[in-house]
Amino acid sequence: MKQLKASVPDELTARLEAAATKSDRSLSAEILARLEASFARDALDKPTRDLLDGLALMPDEIEIETGAVWHKHPGAWAVFRQAILRRLAELKPEGVTISFGKRPHQAFPGDDPEEIGTQIELHLRINPDFTQSSFRQAMEKSFYEIAKLHEHRQKGGKR
């Protein structure tokens, strides 16, 4: 690992130190985590970055407008939900929702977007690293094996 020398303003140093303490990391680990997160964000496509940036601005505006924090007040939560739905509606592609067809990394059964979305949200809430996890890989492999067996049986094969 290479050490770098960088000048950082005192106010930013204090914020980094406070964040490191809060996350129970060393200052160096905090800086690395934040750099990695910024590169991960940069890797996203522009519409996704724009969506996330817009979502990040909403809580403060909602609190100013309603006088309540979105996750502590049902009305403020409803405002946040509507703002998110409105932003998503602006980004909806043209056309109707149809079958996805063959999904090369399918881990969840069916083609219903709401059910797939529910499963994705559930798994990511339980395990934020789900996408890269061995558990997801096992689910994908299992789904592939079941689909292969089903296809074999449809062709008249026995197993």
Phi, psi and omega in degrees: 000137182262135176273139178243147175255125180218143175269132182230131179303148182305319182296319179291322177300316179297319179294319178296317179296319178295319179294321179296317178297315181297322182269003179058044177236162172288163178301317179299315180295323178295315179298315179298316180298318180290324176294315179300318180297322180291324177290324177296319177296317179299333181285345180288153176290160186300315178300323179291317177300315181297319178299311181296320178297318178296317179297323181294332180279337188295315183304316180296316180296320179296319179295319177297313184291318186260342184077013183223152176277135188303327183265008178240354183222126183303322179293317178295324176299316180297321177297314180298314179302314181294321179297319178295313180300320179296316179297317178296320179300324179294334184262359184295129177292156177293153175108180181255157177286121180228179179303145178281341186078204181291127178251112187296339180237036184294127176241345183242139181286161174083175182236004182287115182303323181293319179292317178299315179298320178298315180296316180299312181299316181299310182295321179289329177292319180290318183220098181302340178265015184307317185304323182258009187279156175293333178297315178295319178300319179293320177298316180298315179297316179298315179298319179298316180295319179295317179297320179296317178296316179299316179297318179299316181292324179294331179278003177094006179281160178243152178208000000 
